[in-house]
Every structure is written in structure tokens, then in C-alpha cells.
Amino acid sequence: MAKKLIYGKPSGFFDTFDRRPGITHSTHYCPGCGHGVLHKLIAEAVADLGMLDKTIFICPVGCSVFGYYYFNMASISVPHGRAPAVATGLVRSNPDCFVISYQGDGDLGAIGFNEFIQAANRGENMAVFFVNNGVYGMTGGQLAPTTLPGQKTLTSPYGRSVENEGYPLKVCEMVAALDSPVYVERTAVTSPKNIRAARAALRKALTYMKEKKGFSLVEFLSGCPVNMKRSAKDTDEWIEKNVIPYFPVKCFKDIANERKPKQSPVGIYDKEKVKDSLLATEKIHPSDESELPVPDIKGELRIKCAGFGGQGILSLGMLIAEAGHLQNLKASWLPSYGPEMRGGTANCSVVLSREAVGSPLVKTADVVLAMNQPSIDKFSPDLRDGGILIYDSVNIKFDNPGKCNVYSLDASMIAKDVIGDVRCANSVMLGAFCEIIRSIDEKSFISSITNNFRGKEKVISMNIKAFQEGRKAVRK
């Protein structure tokens, strides 16, 4: 006769916790800790809702970081505060999975609050279970974002001062004010009545996630008897008397029935379509590969482009890097710029190589392209002996010390007078570079310009003309 199981562990738990070193029949949580109660509710709900095979439990640094010891489901331990970011990646890459982000008040409310609030605002299809015990539990009971006014902790021995530390963060109220979240509720795990309400809220959040309705947040007011220096019973009573009046237990938002299931973008997996999306519209290889062999560059060509912000310095470097890449060279591009939108300094390092690029940094340059005086003063000393210096003579005065090959051209004037737009001066410099170096074909540069300004035919035409004018200027 088959035995009927009357009471046992939820199938969301392992039968024994073999992943836990040493003791395998119980959790590592302290007596009276709310995590144990909440873990049981989660394990039971995920199993009852038939979600075990597709659920991923994310536990960041904190008391629950070893959650993967216990749950019979996929689990990921993540850095402090980063659970919503990891959850977003999982949901976006695998829309059919169900992700639980399980976070404490320090992790969610302080260290990872930006990741959390941005995920909520985007309406990611996930369930966030927020365990609020008012302290940093794992590290000894320090002041947390949700510590009550006047509450004593390890780092607030005289009690939380609202003048100094501000008021506690009311997370549910903040999230409910956002448009995207569909369900926000605060519960507690301090009494049988509250635990039943917490169980219902948790299941509702999981159901909405299963239905792909979007972002749900359930906050659980919980005790930390060890750090509060109270018994489990006294801790629950203290929460009922002091915490719940400040953090009211209620549903703040439930609009899932008004929302349609979230539709995820359909991935593109066809090889040719992916190539068409990523590569230049004017492909110069492989059809033209015989005309454009790998350039005769010995070792590496290390290039520094520099000038003011707004002169297109970073674009100049990118165009050079892409032109090299289109001719089957390995290429790297490393930008450096100040905080100013216009007028600040900007430079970038470009490395072209027949082999893998070891480092994108350019400390000793083979070529320097300078478009203002500070740049030539700063980077011309970095040229190797016999290196090439190309500069815009409209903006620069330079006395050649004789250690390098110097080419000057009125790039800004050509762009203004011939092209009609001084912003094309960087393409004039690009043409000069092409004509001087000669190891990279003209077609590669033109294709690079076309790809960079894709869809802007007038801009493409102007920059190609500027490129050709730069080549002519150097020939003169």
C-alpha cells in the first residue's frame, strides 16, 4: 500500500542540503530569522505554480547569499546590489524564464538602489522579494536605509538621526509611484496572520510574472533577533509595535489585470541577416578582396589623433580603425576626452596590426594627427624617431626638431572654403593620412565614411569630398 505524504518539505527545496558544507539538514540562518520562513513560502509557491524548471533564484551578497544551498531550482549568487541588473540580462536573453530577485534592505535600498529602481521603471518581467529587517544583518547590524528614526544600530549607537542620516527609505511607496510596475505590496512575517498574507502576496507576484505582466515588488518586514539583541518573540512584537506603524502593511498597487502580457523582441539568428545588420552597407570584401590585400604593415602601426572636443577627433580615429579592419587588419580604438561637450581636449589611440593587438594604449606613436596647438605640444614628443606628424596649420605653429617627418595642411580652411563646413576638417585630415601612409587603400576609407554616416547621403558626400581634398593638399 502506497504511503500518503501528510506533511513534508516543499519540492522547491532539496531533500537534503548537500551543497551546504557540514550540516545538511538545516539552513544557516539564525533562530527567529525571517529568511527561513520566507524561503519555505517561496519553495512551496514555485513548486505549486509549476515553475520549478524555469525559475532562476538570484541571491546577492548578504545573509541569503547561500540561498542556492537550499532551492531545487537554478540559482545565481551575484555581487552586492547587482541582482536586478543580472535579472534583466536573464529575462532579456531568455524571456521564457522566471527570475526572482531576492534582496535585503541594505542591498536593495543602498548599494543596488539604482539598478533596482531602473529595472522597476523599465517594467522588467521579474519578481523582487525585498526582505526589510532595518539593519545590515550579515556584517553585524549597521545602520541601513530602512532603519527607523531613533533606532540604535552598530553605527548609530545613539539612534538614527533624521537630521544627519535622513528619514528611512519607503521603497514600496516610491516604486508604486512609477508607471511601469504592476504590483507592489508590503507584508510581514511576524505572525501567522501576517505570514498568510505574505504567502498570498508572494504567490500573486509569481503568478503575474508567469503571465508576463511585468515588474512586481513584495516587501517583507522581517526580524533580525541577533542584531536587534532580542528573542525571536520579542523581535516580532517590536516589529508589530514600531515598524509596521511606520511602514504600513498593505497593497500599494495592483494593476496587472489592466496590462497585456509583455512581448519580447524576436531574435535574429539567420547568419546572413546578422551580417547585413552589423557590417557596412558597402562591403569591400570578400568580393573585392583580391584588389585589397592585407596592407604591408610591419608589426603594428600606432596612431594618436588629438584636438579640441567638437572637431571630430574620436570619429577620425574610428574611421582609421574601421578602414584598417575592412582590410583584414586587427584594430583597436581607445578614446580619451574631458567632460566638456565642446572645447575640451580630446584624443584617441588607434592601433592597426597584422596580429592580435596586445594593448590599445599608445605611448610611443608612429603617427600623430594634431588639430590644435595643445595637442601638438603634448603628443609630438611621443613620436618615435622617423615617425609621421600631420597637423592642421590653420590652428598650429610648429618648429620641426628634425626627428620626424612633418606634413602640414590647412585642413580647417579647406573644410570651410571648399566643402562649406568646417566640421569636415577631420575628413580632410583623414585624406592626408591615407595619402601619406598609402598602405591602406582609398576604398577602405571611403567605405568607412559611408558606414559611419549611414543614411545621411549629404553628409557622406561632403566628407568623401573633404577626404579627397585632403589627399590633394598633401600631394601639393
Backbone torsions as a table, in degrees:
resi	resn	phi	psi	omega
1	MET	NA	128.5	-177.9
2	ALA	-69.6	140.2	178.4
3	LYS	-81.8	138.3	177.9
4	LYS	-98.4	124.3	179.9
5	LEU	-77.4	118.2	179.9
6	ILE	-87.2	-44.1	-177.4
7	TYR	-149.7	135.6	178.7
8	GLY	-167.7	-177.1	178.6
9	LYS	-67.2	144.6	172.0
10	PRO	-61.7	147.2	179.7
11	SER	-68.1	-7.6	173.0
12	GLY	-72.7	-12.1	173.8
13	PHE	-100.1	152.8	166.2
14	PHE	-68.6	152.2	177.2
15	ASP	-62.4	-45.0	172.4
16	THR	-129.8	149.5	-173.6
17	PHE	-91.5	69.0	-173.8
18	ASP	-68.2	-19.3	177.9
19	ARG	-71.9	-20.9	-179.0
20	ARG	-81.0	125.5	177.7
21	PRO	-63.1	135.3	176.4
22	GLY	83.4	-109.8	-175.6
23	ILE	-70.1	127.8	-174.9
24	THR	-119.0	5.3	-177.0
25	HIS	-109.0	-3.7	-179.7
26	SER	-144.1	166.8	179.6
27	THR	-84.0	172.4	-179.1
28	HIS	-90.6	1.8	-174.4
29	TYR	-74.6	151.7	-178.9
30	CYS	-70.9	156.2	176.5
31	PRO	-58.4	132.2	179.3
32	GLY	85.5	-1.6	-179.4
33	CYS	-70.4	137.6	-179.2
34	GLY	-71.3	-18.5	-179.8
35	HIS	-59.1	-40.7	-178.3
36	GLY	-60.7	-45.2	178.2
37	VAL	-62.0	-47.1	-176.4
38	LEU	-66.1	-37.9	177.3
39	HIS	-58.8	-41.7	179.7
40	LYS	-64.1	-40.3	178.7
41	LEU	-63.3	-40.7	-180.0
42	ILE	-66.8	-48.7	-178.3
43	ALA	-59.2	-41.7	179.6
44	GLU	-65.8	-45.7	-175.2
45	ALA	-68.3	-44.6	-178.7
46	VAL	-61.3	-40.0	178.3
47	ALA	-68.6	-46.0	-177.7
48	ASP	-63.4	-32.9	-178.2
49	LEU	-86.5	2.7	177.6
50	GLY	67.3	35.6	-174.3
51	MET	-110.7	4.2	-171.7
52	LEU	-56.5	-45.7	-173.3
53	ASP	-69.9	-18.4	-175.6
54	LYS	-116.0	3.2	-176.5
55	THR	-92.5	137.8	175.3
56	ILE	-120.3	120.7	-177.7
57	PHE	-97.6	120.7	-177.8
58	ILE	-107.3	122.6	-179.7
59	CYS	-124.9	113.1	178.8
60	PRO	-81.0	178.8	178.3
61	VAL	-57.3	135.0	-177.2
62	GLY	150.6	-170.6	-178.6
63	CYS	-59.5	-29.5	-175.1
64	SER	-96.0	13.3	-175.6
65	VAL	-62.2	-23.0	178.5
66	PHE	-95.9	24.8	178.8
67	GLY	-56.3	-27.8	-178.8
68	TYR	-67.8	-13.5	174.2
69	TYR	-60.6	-31.1	-162.4
70	TYR	-110.1	-33.7	-170.7
71	PHE	-86.9	132.3	178.2
72	ASN	-85.6	59.8	-179.7
73	MET	-156.3	169.0	178.1
74	ALA	-63.8	138.5	-178.9
75	SER	-138.3	147.3	176.7
76	ILE	-134.9	126.6	171.8
77	SER	-91.7	131.9	-173.1
78	VAL	-127.3	163.9	177.6
79	PRO	-61.6	160.8	-177.1
80	HIS	-54.0	122.4	174.1
81	GLY	83.7	-3.7	-171.1
82	ARG	-99.3	8.3	-177.6
83	ALA	-57.6	-46.1	-179.8
84	PRO	-64.1	-32.3	178.3
85	ALA	-67.8	-44.7	177.6
86	VAL	-65.4	-41.1	178.6
87	ALA	-60.9	-40.0	178.2
88	THR	-60.7	-45.2	178.2
89	GLY	-60.5	-40.8	179.8
90	LEU	-65.6	-46.3	-178.1
91	VAL	-66.6	-39.5	-179.3
92	ARG	-69.5	-38.2	-176.9
93	SER	-83.1	-25.0	179.3
94	ASN	-138.2	80.9	-173.8
95	PRO	-61.0	-17.1	-178.1
96	ASP	-87.6	-3.4	178.7
97	CYS	-86.7	161.3	177.8
98	PHE	-115.3	124.1	-172.8
99	VAL	-115.8	126.2	174.0
100	ILE	-106.5	120.3	175.1
101	SER	-100.3	111.6	-172.1
102	TYR	-108.4	109.1	-169.4
103	GLN	-134.7	149.5	175.1
104	GLY	-91.5	177.3	-174.7
105	ASP	-71.4	-35.8	176.3
106	GLY	-70.2	-41.5	-179.0
107	ASP	-66.1	-47.7	-177.1
108	LEU	-82.1	-43.7	-171.4
109	GLY	-82.0	-17.3	-178.1
110	ALA	-125.3	-72.2	-170.7
111	ILE	-62.9	-38.8	-176.6
112	GLY	-117.2	24.4	-173.6
113	PHE	-63.7	-38.1	-179.2
114	ASN	-63.6	-45.5	177.8
115	GLU	-59.1	-42.1	-178.3
116	PHE	-64.8	-51.3	-174.2
117	ILE	-68.6	-31.6	177.4
118	GLN	-70.5	-39.3	176.8
119	ALA	-63.8	-39.7	177.2
120	ALA	-64.0	-43.0	-178.3
121	ASN	-67.4	-30.1	176.3
122	ARG	-78.4	-17.2	-179.1
123	GLY	72.8	36.1	179.5
124	GLU	-58.8	143.9	-178.7
125	ASN	-79.4	86.2	-179.4
126	MET	-152.3	162.7	174.5
127	ALA	-113.2	123.1	177.8
128	VAL	-105.0	121.9	176.2
129	PHE	-106.8	113.4	-170.3
130	PHE	-106.2	110.2	-178.6
131	VAL	-93.6	111.0	-174.2
132	ASN	-109.7	102.1	175.2
133	ASN	-112.1	6.6	170.9
134	GLY	79.4	3.6	178.7
135	VAL	-145.5	162.9	166.3
136	TYR	-79.5	99.7	-171.4
137	GLY	-71.5	-47.9	-172.0
138	MET	-63.5	-34.3	-172.6
139	THR	-96.7	8.6	171.7
140	GLY	116.9	5.2	173.9
141	GLY	92.8	42.4	178.1
142	GLN	-79.4	166.7	176.5
143	LEU	-57.9	133.3	179.9
144	ALA	-118.5	169.2	179.3
145	PRO	-59.9	-23.1	-176.8
146	THR	-106.5	7.3	175.5
147	THR	-58.4	134.9	-175.9
148	LEU	-71.0	153.7	173.5
149	PRO	-57.9	131.1	-179.6
150	GLY	83.2	-10.1	-178.4
151	GLN	-72.2	131.1	-179.4
152	LYS	-85.6	135.9	175.4
153	THR	-136.8	-178.3	-179.8
154	LEU	-60.4	-35.4	-178.4
155	THR	-104.9	5.4	172.0
156	SER	-135.7	67.7	-173.8
157	PRO	-63.6	-19.7	177.8
158	TYR	-100.7	6.8	-178.6
159	GLY	98.3	152.7	179.7
160	ARG	-65.8	128.4	177.7
161	SER	-101.5	120.2	179.8
162	VAL	-68.9	-25.0	176.8
163	GLU	-69.9	-32.4	-176.1
164	ASN	-97.9	-47.2	-176.2
165	GLU	-101.8	-4.8	-178.2
166	GLY	79.0	-179.6	-178.1
167	TYR	-86.4	157.9	176.3
168	PRO	-59.2	148.6	-178.5
169	LEU	-82.5	121.7	177.6
170	LYS	-96.1	89.4	-170.4
171	VAL	-66.2	-47.1	-177.7
172	CYS	-59.5	-42.7	-179.4
173	GLU	-62.7	-39.1	179.8
174	MET	-67.3	-45.4	-177.3
175	VAL	-68.2	-37.1	-179.8
176	ALA	-63.6	-24.8	179.5
177	ALA	-75.4	-15.5	178.1
178	LEU	-77.3	153.9	-178.5
179	ASP	-77.5	-34.6	-169.7
180	SER	-73.9	-44.6	-176.1
181	PRO	-58.2	142.8	-177.4
182	VAL	-101.4	-22.4	-175.5
183	TYR	-148.3	125.8	179.1
184	VAL	-138.7	121.9	179.2
185	GLU	-145.2	144.7	174.3
186	ARG	-110.7	131.6	179.7
187	THR	-130.6	-173.5	177.4
188	ALA	-145.6	158.0	177.7
189	VAL	-121.2	47.2	-172.4
190	THR	-106.9	-9.8	-178.0
191	SER	-157.1	160.3	178.1
192	PRO	-54.2	-41.0	179.6
193	LYS	-62.2	-47.8	-179.2
194	ASN	-67.1	-36.1	179.8
195	ILE	-65.6	-37.9	176.5
196	ARG	-63.4	-40.1	177.6
197	ALA	-67.1	-38.6	177.9
198	ALA	-64.1	-39.6	178.4
199	ARG	-60.8	-43.3	-179.6
200	ALA	-67.0	-41.4	-179.8
201	ALA	-65.4	-42.4	179.2
202	LEU	-61.0	-44.8	-179.7
203	ARG	-66.5	-35.1	178.2
204	LYS	-65.0	-42.9	179.4
205	ALA	-62.4	-42.7	179.1
206	LEU	-66.1	-38.7	178.8
207	THR	-63.6	-43.8	178.7
208	TYR	-63.0	-38.4	177.5
209	MET	-65.8	-41.6	178.6
210	LYS	-61.3	-35.1	178.4
211	GLU	-83.0	0.4	178.6
212	LYS	60.1	43.0	-179.9
213	LYS	-85.7	-16.4	177.5
214	GLY	126.6	-148.4	-169.8
215	PHE	-86.9	129.3	175.8
216	SER	-126.5	141.7	176.5
217	LEU	-128.1	126.8	171.7
218	VAL	-123.0	122.2	177.5
219	GLU	-97.7	136.3	-179.8
220	PHE	-119.5	111.2	174.0
221	LEU	-72.6	123.9	-171.0
222	SER	-138.2	160.5	-179.7
223	GLY	-98.9	156.5	172.1
224	CYS	-131.5	78.0	-172.1
225	PRO	-55.4	-38.1	-177.1
226	VAL	-62.9	-49.4	-177.8
227	ASN	-77.8	-23.9	175.7
228	MET	-84.1	-8.3	177.9
229	LYS	57.2	46.8	177.7
230	ARG	-136.3	162.9	171.8
231	SER	-72.3	165.4	180.0
232	ALA	-59.6	-42.3	-179.7
233	LYS	-64.7	-46.5	-179.7
234	ASP	-65.2	-34.3	178.8
235	THR	-63.5	-46.9	179.1
236	ASP	-62.5	-40.2	178.8
237	GLU	-65.8	-38.4	179.2
238	TRP	-64.5	-40.2	177.9
239	ILE	-63.9	-44.8	179.6
240	GLU	-59.9	-39.4	-174.4
241	LYS	-82.3	-35.7	-171.0
242	ASN	-112.5	-41.0	-173.1
243	VAL	-81.9	-46.6	-176.3
244	ILE	-62.3	-36.9	174.8
245	PRO	-61.3	-31.6	179.5
246	TYR	-84.0	-39.4	178.0
247	PHE	-112.3	86.0	-174.2
248	PRO	-61.1	137.1	179.1
249	VAL	-85.3	110.4	-179.3
250	LYS	-170.3	171.0	174.0
251	CYS	-90.0	123.3	-178.6
252	PHE	-93.2	-24.7	-175.9
253	LYS	-162.1	135.1	175.9
254	ASP	-153.0	89.3	-176.1
255	ILE	-122.7	19.8	-176.8
256	ALA	-59.6	-33.8	-179.1
257	ASN	-67.5	-16.2	178.8
258	GLU	-89.4	-8.7	-174.9
259	ARG	-106.1	142.8	172.7
260	LYS	-82.6	154.7	176.9
261	PRO	-56.7	141.2	-179.4
262	LYS	-68.8	134.9	178.1
263	GLN	-100.8	122.7	179.7
264	SER	-87.4	146.1	176.6
265	PRO	-59.7	144.3	178.5
266	VAL	-85.9	126.0	-178.6
267	GLY	-69.5	154.1	176.1
268	ILE	-103.9	116.5	-175.9
269	TYR	-116.3	-7.5	178.1
270	ASP	-69.0	127.3	-173.4
271	LYS	-57.8	-46.1	-177.2
272	GLU	-69.6	-36.9	178.6
273	LYS	-65.9	-37.6	177.5
274	VAL	-63.9	-42.8	178.1
275	LYS	-61.3	-44.2	180.0
276	ASP	-61.5	-33.9	-178.8
277	SER	-74.7	-33.0	-171.3
278	LEU	-97.1	-32.1	-173.1
279	LEU	-92.9	167.7	-179.3
280	ALA	-60.5	146.3	178.7
281	THR	-66.4	-34.7	176.5
282	GLU	-98.4	89.0	-178.6
283	LYS	-77.7	128.3	178.1
284	ILE	-101.1	0.7	174.5
285	HIS	-146.8	149.3	12.2
286	PRO	-89.7	-6.1	-174.0
287	SER	-61.7	-35.4	-179.2
288	ASP	-100.8	14.5	-171.6
289	GLU	-60.4	-33.8	-179.2
290	SER	-66.1	-29.5	179.9
291	GLU	-80.0	-23.0	-174.1
292	LEU	-123.2	78.0	178.3
293	PRO	-69.0	166.3	176.0
294	VAL	-58.3	128.2	-176.7
295	PRO	-57.0	152.1	-179.8
296	ASP	-82.3	73.6	178.0
297	ILE	-109.7	123.0	179.4
298	LYS	-85.9	118.7	-178.9
299	GLY	69.9	-115.9	-176.8
300	GLU	-126.1	151.5	171.2
301	LEU	-113.3	112.9	-174.3
302	ARG	-105.6	121.9	-168.1
303	ILE	-124.4	140.0	174.2
304	LYS	-123.4	124.7	175.0
305	CYS	-110.8	133.7	-175.1
306	ALA	-149.0	150.7	178.4
307	GLY	173.7	-160.7	176.4
308	PHE	-82.0	153.1	169.1
309	GLY	-61.6	136.0	-178.0
310	GLY	99.8	-10.2	177.9
311	GLN	-89.1	0.9	179.9
312	GLY	78.6	29.9	-177.6
313	ILE	-65.3	-46.3	-178.5
314	LEU	-66.2	-36.4	176.7
315	SER	-66.1	-38.1	178.0
316	LEU	-58.5	-47.2	178.4
317	GLY	-64.0	-39.6	179.6
318	MET	-64.7	-39.8	178.5
319	LEU	-63.5	-40.0	177.8
320	ILE	-65.1	-45.7	-178.9
321	ALA	-62.0	-42.7	-178.7
322	GLU	-69.1	-37.2	177.6
323	ALA	-61.3	-41.9	176.7
324	GLY	-64.5	-41.6	180.0
325	HIS	-62.8	-38.3	-180.0
326	LEU	-66.4	-17.6	175.4
327	GLN	-105.1	27.6	171.4
328	ASN	68.9	22.0	170.8
329	LEU	-88.4	152.9	168.4
330	LYS	-77.6	137.7	-174.9
331	ALA	-139.4	143.6	171.7
332	SER	-132.1	152.2	-179.4
333	TRP	-139.3	121.6	-176.6
334	LEU	-127.5	109.6	-177.6
335	PRO	-84.9	156.1	173.2
336	SER	-148.2	126.2	-176.0
337	TYR	-155.6	159.1	178.7
338	GLY	-84.4	179.5	-176.7
339	PRO	-76.9	-12.6	-176.1
340	GLU	-72.2	143.5	175.9
341	MET	-72.7	-36.5	178.5
342	ARG	-140.3	143.7	171.7
343	GLY	92.1	-16.6	177.6
344	GLY	-78.0	175.1	178.6
345	THR	-80.8	148.8	177.3
346	ALA	-148.5	142.2	172.9
347	ASN	-153.0	162.0	175.0
348	CYS	-145.5	150.9	178.7
349	SER	-107.4	131.6	178.3
350	VAL	-124.3	132.7	176.3
351	VAL	-123.4	125.2	174.3
352	LEU	-113.7	133.3	-173.9
353	SER	-150.0	151.2	173.6
354	ARG	-76.7	-23.6	179.1
355	GLU	-111.7	177.9	178.3
356	ALA	-59.7	138.9	-179.4
357	VAL	-76.3	121.7	-178.3
358	GLY	-74.6	-41.2	-179.9
359	SER	-146.7	137.1	179.0
360	PRO	-80.7	-6.4	-179.4
361	LEU	-75.1	139.8	176.6
362	VAL	-119.9	102.9	177.4
363	LYS	-98.3	-39.2	173.0
364	THR	-114.4	118.4	-171.7
365	ALA	-100.8	146.6	170.0
366	ASP	-85.9	-32.4	-178.9
367	VAL	-137.5	135.3	172.0
368	VAL	-122.6	126.9	172.9
369	LEU	-110.1	113.4	-175.3
370	ALA	-116.6	136.2	-178.0
371	MET	-120.4	5.8	171.8
372	ASN	-153.3	167.4	-174.2
373	GLN	-64.2	-46.5	179.3
374	PRO	-58.0	-32.1	-177.9
375	SER	-71.1	-42.5	-179.5
376	ILE	-69.7	-34.6	177.4
377	ASP	-65.4	-36.5	-176.2
378	LYS	-81.6	-41.3	-169.2
379	PHE	-103.3	-17.9	178.4
380	SER	-61.2	-33.2	175.9
381	PRO	-65.8	-17.3	-179.9
382	ASP	-82.9	-6.0	178.7
383	LEU	-69.7	137.7	173.2
384	ARG	-70.0	159.4	175.3
385	ASP	-60.1	129.3	-177.5
386	GLY	84.3	4.5	178.6
387	GLY	-72.1	179.0	-174.9
388	ILE	-115.9	129.0	175.5
389	LEU	-116.7	123.5	177.1
390	ILE	-119.1	123.7	-178.0
391	TYR	-139.7	158.9	179.5
392	ASP	-86.7	106.3	-173.9
393	SER	-71.0	-13.0	176.6
394	VAL	-66.0	-35.0	-173.7
395	ASN	-107.7	-2.7	-168.7
396	ILE	-134.8	141.6	166.8
397	LYS	-116.2	131.8	-174.6
398	PHE	-146.8	131.5	174.3
399	ASP	-101.8	116.9	-176.5
400	ASN	-72.6	119.0	177.8
401	PRO	-74.5	-3.3	176.7
402	GLY	89.1	2.7	-178.5
403	LYS	-94.4	-7.5	-177.2
404	CYS	-139.7	165.2	176.8
405	ASN	-90.6	120.8	-171.7
406	VAL	-111.4	133.6	175.9
407	TYR	-129.1	123.5	177.6
408	SER	-117.8	145.6	176.0
409	LEU	-151.0	152.5	-178.7
410	ASP	-83.2	66.7	-172.3
411	ALA	-60.0	-46.4	-178.1
412	SER	-65.0	-39.3	-179.8
413	MET	-68.0	-41.1	178.1
414	ILE	-61.5	-44.8	-179.4
415	ALA	-62.3	-40.5	-177.4
416	LYS	-74.5	-47.8	-172.6
417	ASP	-83.4	-38.5	-175.0
418	VAL	-91.8	-44.8	-176.9
419	ILE	-88.0	-31.6	-178.9
420	GLY	91.6	11.0	179.8
421	ASP	-154.0	113.8	-176.6
422	VAL	-64.6	-18.1	179.3
423	ARG	-67.3	-12.9	178.8
424	CYS	-86.4	5.2	-178.4
425	ALA	-60.5	-32.7	179.2
426	ASN	-66.3	-32.9	176.8
427	SER	-72.8	-29.3	172.4
428	VAL	-62.8	-44.4	177.4
429	MET	-63.3	-36.3	178.3
430	LEU	-62.9	-42.7	177.7
431	GLY	-62.2	-40.3	177.5
432	ALA	-62.4	-42.9	178.6
433	PHE	-59.7	-45.3	179.6
434	CYS	-59.1	-45.6	-176.4
435	GLU	-68.5	-35.3	-177.4
436	ILE	-78.0	-44.6	-176.0
437	ILE	-72.8	-46.5	176.5
438	ARG	64.2	-10.9	-177.9
439	SER	-81.4	-13.5	176.2
440	ILE	-113.7	130.1	-171.9
441	ASP	-69.9	149.4	177.8
442	GLU	-55.1	-39.3	-178.1
443	LYS	-60.6	-34.1	179.5
444	SER	-64.4	-42.8	179.9
445	PHE	-66.8	-42.3	179.8
446	ILE	-63.6	-41.1	178.1
447	SER	-65.7	-35.6	177.2
448	SER	-63.7	-44.1	177.3
449	ILE	-62.0	-45.1	-179.0
450	THR	-60.3	-42.5	-179.2
451	ASN	-70.2	-38.1	-177.1
452	ASN	-65.9	-35.9	-178.7
453	PHE	-109.6	33.4	-175.8
454	ARG	-51.4	131.5	178.4
455	GLY	86.9	-3.7	-179.8
456	LYS	-117.1	79.6	-170.8
457	GLU	-60.4	-41.0	-179.7
458	LYS	-63.8	-42.9	179.6
459	VAL	-66.0	-40.5	177.5
460	ILE	-60.0	-47.4	-178.9
461	SER	-60.4	-44.6	-179.9
462	MET	-62.7	-43.0	-176.7
463	ASN	-73.3	-33.8	175.0
464	ILE	-66.5	-40.3	176.6
465	LYS	-63.0	-42.6	177.6
466	ALA	-62.4	-39.7	177.4
467	PHE	-59.1	-46.0	-180.0
468	GLN	-67.2	-36.0	177.4
469	GLU	-65.2	-35.4	176.7
470	GLY	-64.8	-38.8	176.8
471	ARG	-64.0	-44.0	-179.9
472	LYS	-63.7	-40.8	-177.5
473	ALA	-61.6	-36.8	179.9
474	VAL	-71.8	-36.1	179.3
475	ARG	-61.8	-33.8	-179.7
476	LYS	-67.5	NA	NA
